[in-house]
């Protein structure tokens, strides 16, 4: 079995801090179980569950979550596994995802004898989440600028000339292309990150890339295909983003003769021109 490798450009793009932070706090829902697991699914789920137990006992909660989430994807009828996931998420300081797992268990097991205890646990977790949000420091607003008696008012800013509508349009189009490319890049990175975790998971289960159990070969190859697809989407989005930026930089910004003159707004405590652009 062969696991595909990724070029250095993917590693460079993954280093972007803003995108990395976006994936750290993401939560997910557990969809309704609508199928019975096959024998291959049950075998793979059991192996992933046992591996998760080992990691949990070693206090390696992120790895335990990886294994148990994989086991639950394969056998969504194993409802008690949601309680394991909730405990691991709680110990990993992901209380919101722990609440989601517990609520999903109560939806799937409405007659559980532990319903009252689990409901109280959900309430405790929600109070902890609210306390953490309330304790988060809020940045103080900057002090307002008040004129001092006897101090001269700010001087008027030089007259600003706004470019003509045709020049603005030529500038907006490449920015829109770059924005679409950035969105595709983020989507590709998320696809790649999810598939890459699965690829690493199967590498560990298979002890490398050889002697892999037959029931794990097909899902491992599928994870590899998704990893490659995410890489290609990321590459295409990055190329579009770079093309839009280059297009923007090469577009002339000289205003036409019919340009409109914008006079600055000058008042006590304020002077200047403000521009806000969106697309």
Buried (B, 14 or more C-beta within 10 A) or exposed (E): BEBEEBEEEBEEBBEEEEBEEEEEEEEEEBEEBEEEBEEBBBBBBBBBBEBBBEBBEEEBBEBBBBBBBBBBBBBBBBBEBBBBBBBBBBBBEBBEBBBBBBBBBBEBBEEBEEEEEBEEBBEEBEEBBEEEEEEEEEEEEEEEEEEEEEEEEBEEEEEEEBBBEEBBEBBBBBBEBBBBBBEBBBBBBBBBBBBBBBBBBBBEBBEEEEEBBEBBBEBBBEBBEBBBBBBEBBBBBBEBBEBBBEBBEEBEEEBEEEBEEEEEEEEEEEBEEEEEEEE
